[in-house]
Amino acid sequence: MQQNNDKTLHVSAAEAWQRLDRLLERIVPELSLRGRRRLIELGKALVDGQPKPAGFKVGPGQIITVRMDDIPASDASAAGPYVVQMDERFAAVYKPAGMHSESLAGGGQGLDALLPELLGRTDARLVNRLDLPTSGLVLAALGSDAEQEFRKLETAGQVRKEYAVLVHGRVEAPTVLRLALDTSDRKKVRALGGDSPDPLRWTEIEPVAYDALLDRTRLRAVILMGARHQIRAHLAMHGHPIVGDTLYGPEGDERLYLHHARLEMPGFCAEVSPDWD
């Protein structure tokens, strides 16, 4: 019998034959992949009223039910921000997909508003930002001196930012994407024509794995300073848009598979794996 707070998904033909742990994202997008698998392990995610394993392929017409009243608090908070690495100068914080880096007027709370609670300091300032659908590391400088230090390191090309990416199509070999971008439009960047002479604006990509069935490639993408939407635009213009990127790629309803996985600079390093890895 369905309870008042249950959430359900009637699986359509277009959604059918995906893994249960993947389809659960449609019902509980606030949970990480680990959190969704935990629900399955606890028997709180049902298919036609029966518990199924995480890898169960759900057929068309079947109904997935999540018992919301039974979600453990520890799992419900698994998607929230947390401190990954911290020293006396910097703190690397995990930002989940769907959270703004900065609070917007009338648009709800962003990660910046949570820094005093997370870090126990009121002088923390974000020095890099991620798009709303992008997950991963966001760096906070602890005070103005640390912020200035970061800017100097970044300008000198000593800050290395590594992203985990899943793209459409097969990427055969490592390459460097140098296309110059016009970022004057806040919504969507465009190609200027020709390559940028500045290595700080380049995107290095390296294939990690290829899924022939889905025709998708897992990439490692590295930038130094970077620019708004740089990785997304570079990959789309290279012919391999990121899976789930409806701004630069095809229409779809999947999440954006772009995750800031590692940040490294002199004296500081932080790393966090994507929940879809």
C-alpha positions in Angstrom: 0.0 0.0 0.0 1.3 3.5 -0.9 2.1 5.8 2.0 1.4 9.5 1.9 5.0 10.6 1.4 5.9 7.9 -1.1 7.4 9.0 -4.5 6.7 7.0 -7.6 7.9 6.8 -11.2 5.9 5.1 -13.9 8.6 4.0 -16.3 8.0 5.0 -19.9 9.3 3.2 -22.9 11.9 5.8 -23.4 13.1 5.3 -19.8 12.9 1.5 -19.8 15.8 -0.9 -19.4 18.0 1.4 -17.4 19.4 0.3 -14.0 17.3 0.9 -11.0 20.0 3.0 -9.2 20.1 5.3 -12.3 16.4 5.7 -12.6 16.1 6.6 -8.9 17.8 9.9 -9.8 14.5 10.9 -11.4 12.7 10.5 -8.1 15.3 11.6 -5.5 17.8 13.9 -7.4 18.9 15.2 -4.0 20.7 11.9 -3.2 24.1 10.9 -4.5 24.5 7.6 -6.3 25.8 6.2 -3.0 22.7 7.4 -1.3 20.4 5.9 -3.9 22.2 2.5 -3.7 21.9 2.7 0.1 18.1 3.0 -0.3 18.1 -0.1 -2.5 20.2 -2.0 0.0 17.7 -1.1 2.8 14.8 -2.2 0.7 13.3 1.3 0.5 13.2 1.5 -3.3 10.7 -0.9 -4.8 9.8 -2.0 -8.3 6.1 -3.0 -8.5 6.1 -3.3 -4.7 9.1 -5.6 -4.6 12.8 -4.9 -3.7 15.2 -5.3 -6.5 19.1 -5.0 -6.8 20.8 -1.8 -7.9 21.6 -3.3 -11.4 18.0 -4.5 -12.1 16.9 -3.3 -15.5 13.4 -1.7 -15.1 10.9 -2.5 -17.9 8.3 -0.2 -19.5 5.2 0.2 -17.5 6.8 -0.9 -14.2 6.4 1.4 -11.2 9.3 2.5 -8.9 8.3 3.5 -5.4 10.6 5.2 -2.9 9.5 5.2 0.8 10.4 8.7 1.7 9.5 8.4 5.3 12.2 5.7 5.6 15.1 7.5 4.1 17.9 7.7 6.8 19.0 11.2 7.7 22.6 10.2 7.0 21.7 9.2 3.4 19.5 12.3 2.8 22.5 14.5 3.7 24.9 12.6 1.5 24.2 15.1 -1.4 25.0 18.2 0.7 28.2 20.2 0.7 31.1 19.2 2.9 34.7 20.0 3.5 37.1 17.9 1.5 40.4 19.4 2.5 41.4 22.4 4.6 44.6 24.1 5.9 45.4 27.5 7.4 45.0 29.2 3.9 42.5 27.3 1.8 39.5 25.0 2.1 38.2 22.8 -0.7 34.4 22.2 -0.4 32.3 19.7 -2.3 29.4 21.3 -4.1 26.6 19.0 -5.3 25.0 19.4 -8.7 21.9 21.6 -8.4 23.4 24.0 -5.9 24.5 27.5 -6.8 28.1 28.5 -5.9 26.9 32.0 -5.0 23.6 33.0 -3.5 21.2 34.8 -5.9 18.9 37.6 -5.0 15.5 35.9 -4.4 17.0 32.7 -5.7 17.8 30.8 -2.6 20.9 29.9 -0.6 24.2 29.2 -2.4 27.3 27.5 -1.2 28.9 30.8 -0.2 26.3 31.4 2.5 27.2 28.0 4.1 30.9 28.7 4.4 30.8 30.2 8.0 29.0 27.0 9.2 31.1 24.6 7.2 34.5 26.2 7.9 33.9 27.9 11.3 35.2 31.2 9.8 33.6 34.4 8.5 36.5 35.5 6.3 36.2 32.7 3.8 35.7 33.7 0.1 35.1 31.6 -2.9 37.9 31.9 -5.5 36.5 29.6 -8.1 32.9 28.7 -9.0 31.0 25.9 -10.7 27.9 26.1 -12.9 24.6 25.1 -11.2 24.5 21.5 -12.8 28.3 20.9 -12.2 29.4 19.0 -9.1 32.8 18.9 -7.4 35.4 21.0 -5.7 35.0 24.7 -5.0 37.9 26.5 -3.4 37.6 29.0 -0.6 40.4 31.3 0.5 40.6 31.9 4.2 41.2 35.7 4.3 42.3 38.3 1.8 46.0 37.3 1.9 45.1 33.8 0.8 42.9 35.1 -1.9 45.7 37.2 -3.3 48.1 34.3 -3.1 45.6 32.1 -5.1 45.2 34.8 -7.8 49.0 35.0 -8.2 49.3 31.2 -8.5 46.4 31.0 -10.9 47.8 33.7 -13.2 51.2 32.0 -13.1 49.6 28.8 -14.3 50.3 26.9 -11.1 46.7 25.9 -10.3 45.7 22.7 -12.0 42.0 21.8 -12.1 41.1 18.3 -13.3 37.5 17.3 -14.3 35.8 14.0 -14.8 33.7 14.2 -17.9 31.4 11.9 -19.9 30.9 12.9 -23.5 29.0 11.7 -26.6 31.0 9.8 -29.2 34.4 8.2 -29.2 37.4 10.3 -28.3 40.4 8.4 -29.7 43.4 10.2 -28.3 44.6 13.0 -26.0 44.5 16.5 -27.4 44.6 20.1 -26.4 41.6 22.3 -27.3 42.8 25.9 -27.9 39.7 27.5 -29.5 39.3 31.2 -28.5 36.0 31.8 -26.8 33.8 34.9 -26.5 32.3 35.0 -22.9 30.6 38.3 -23.2 27.1 36.6 -23.3 26.4 35.5 -19.8 24.2 32.7 -20.9 26.2 31.0 -23.7 29.7 31.5 -25.0 30.6 31.3 -28.6 33.8 30.7 -30.7 35.7 33.7 -31.8 37.5 31.9 -34.6 41.0 30.8 -34.4 43.0 29.6 -31.4 43.8 31.4 -28.2 47.5 32.0 -27.7 47.0 31.8 -23.9 47.6 28.4 -22.3 45.6 29.5 -19.3 42.5 29.3 -21.6 43.2 25.9 -23.1 41.5 22.6 -22.3 43.6 19.4 -22.2 41.5 16.2 -22.7 42.5 12.5 -22.3 40.2 9.5 -22.9 39.9 7.2 -20.0 37.3 4.6 -21.1 34.8 4.1 -24.0 31.4 2.6 -23.8 30.6 1.2 -27.2 27.0 0.3 -26.3 26.1 3.9 -25.5 28.8 5.5 -27.7 30.2 7.6 -24.8 33.7 8.4 -23.7 34.8 9.0 -20.1 37.4 11.8 -20.2 39.9 13.5 -18.0 39.9 17.3 -18.7 42.4 19.7 -17.3 42.3 23.5 -17.3 44.5 26.1 -15.5 42.7 29.4 -15.1 39.8 28.6 -17.4 36.8 30.7 -18.3 33.0 30.4 -17.9 31.7 27.3 -19.7 35.2 26.7 -21.1 35.1 22.9 -20.9 31.5 22.6 -22.0 32.0 24.8 -25.0 35.3 23.4 -26.0 34.1 19.8 -26.0 30.9 20.7 -27.9 32.8 22.6 -30.6 35.2 19.6 -30.8 32.2 17.5 -31.7 31.8 15.7 -28.4 29.3 17.6 -26.2 29.0 16.5 -22.6 26.2 14.1 -21.8 23.4 16.0 -20.2 24.5 19.4 -21.5 21.3 20.8 -23.0 22.9 24.2 -23.6 25.7 23.1 -25.8 24.6 19.6 -26.8 21.4 17.7 -27.8 18.1 17.9 -25.9 17.7 15.4 -23.1 16.8 14.9 -19.5 20.0 13.4 -18.0 22.1 15.2 -15.5 25.2 17.0 -16.6 28.2 14.6 -16.4 30.8 17.2 -15.5 32.6 17.0 -12.1 35.5 19.0 -10.7 37.5 16.1 -9.3 40.9 17.4 -8.4 42.6 20.7 -7.6 46.3 21.0 -7.2 48.6 23.9 -6.5 51.8 24.5 -4.5 51.2 23.4 -0.9 47.6 22.3 -1.4 45.8 19.4 -3.1 42.2 18.1 -2.9 40.4 15.3 -4.6 36.8 13.9 -4.7 35.3 11.4 -7.0 32.0 11.9 -8.8 29.0 10.1 -7.5 28.4 8.7 -11.0 31.9 7.2 -11.3 
